[in-house]
Amino acid sequence: MLLIFLVLLLPSLAFTQAPNAKGNPKPHNLSLWNFGRMGKCVLKYNPFIFNHYGCWCGSGGGWDPIDENDRCCMIHDKCYDAAVESNICSGTWWQYVASYKWKCVDHTAICERE
């Protein structure tokens, strides 16, 4: 499992973006990497500790979120659902490698529309 995570994550590190010189947030790309960055934006720590937590964190998802942490995972999953429904990406495997843009504003992760 760790090997799969590293194979998916390490190539994405080359494409991460930092804030510009004025400190304004720039959109970030790459889905699995984005999830970790979004979690750090909102929670201020790495969200991978929530893998298999609640009804939405980890693979799959459904039912009502059990708390605000689980709700964050639900919102993340629904961001992918919107991308699939709008034909930006397709298939389950794609959600781990597909790019999408978002930004962090005042500890809030905001998906951008394209």
N, C-alpha and C positions, 0 to 999 in steps of 0.2 A: 504494500500500500504506500509506504514511504517512497519507494522508487518511482511509482506512478506519479505521485505528487511532485517529486523533484523533476521528473521528465517534463511534466506540464508547466511547472512554475518557472524553472530556470531560464528557458528561452524568453519568457516574457519580461524578465528583468532588464533586458537590453532596450526595451521600448517604454520604460516608465518615464514620466515627466515630472519635473519639479515645478514649484511656483515660479512665476517670472520675477524679475528684479524688484518689482514694487511689492512683492508678496501677495499679489492677487492669485486666486486659485486658477489653475489651468485644468482643462479636462484630462482625465486619465483614460488609457485604453487597456484592454486585455482582461477578460472576464474573471478567471480564477484569481489572478493577481488583484484585480479590482475589488473582489469580495473582501480580501484581507485589508486592503487600503480603506474601503468603505467602513469596515468595522472599526479600524483605528480612528477614522474621522469621527464617527458617532460615539463609540464606546471608549475610545482612548486606549484600547488594548486589542490584541489579535483575536478575532472572532473564531478562529479555527478550534479553540477550546470548546466551542458549542457544537461541534460535529456530532450528529445523532442526538441532539437536544430537542425536546418538545415535539411539536407536530410538523415543523417546517425546516428546522436546521439539519443539514445533511442532505442526502439524496431523497428525492420525492417530496411529498408535502401534501397536507390536506387538513381538514377540520378547522376548528377555531384555534388560534394561537393561545398558548397557555399563559403567556406573560409578554412584556414588552420586548424581551430578547428574542422570543420566538416570533413576535410580530415583525421584527427587523428582518428575520430570515424570510418570512412570508413576502414582505415588500420586495426583497431582492429577487425571489423566485418570480413574482409577478412582473418585474421589470423584464426578465427573460421571456415570460409568456407574451408580453406586449411586442417584443422584438420578433418572436416567432410568428405571431398573428399578423404582423405587418410585413412579413416576408423579408425581414432584414437578415434573419438566420433561420435555419431549419434543422430538425433532428436533435435528439438529446445530447449526443456527443459534442455537438457544436457549441453548446452553452459553456463548455469548459475552455474553449480556445477562441471563440469569437470576440471581436473587439466591440466595445460600446463606450460611449463617452459619458462622463459624469464629473461633477465637481463637488468639492467640500466647502460649504459656506457655514460658518459659525457652528461647527460640529453637526451639520446636516448634510447627508449625501443626496445630491440632486441628479437624477438621470436627465441627460440632455436629449432633445429630439432632433432627428436628422431627417 
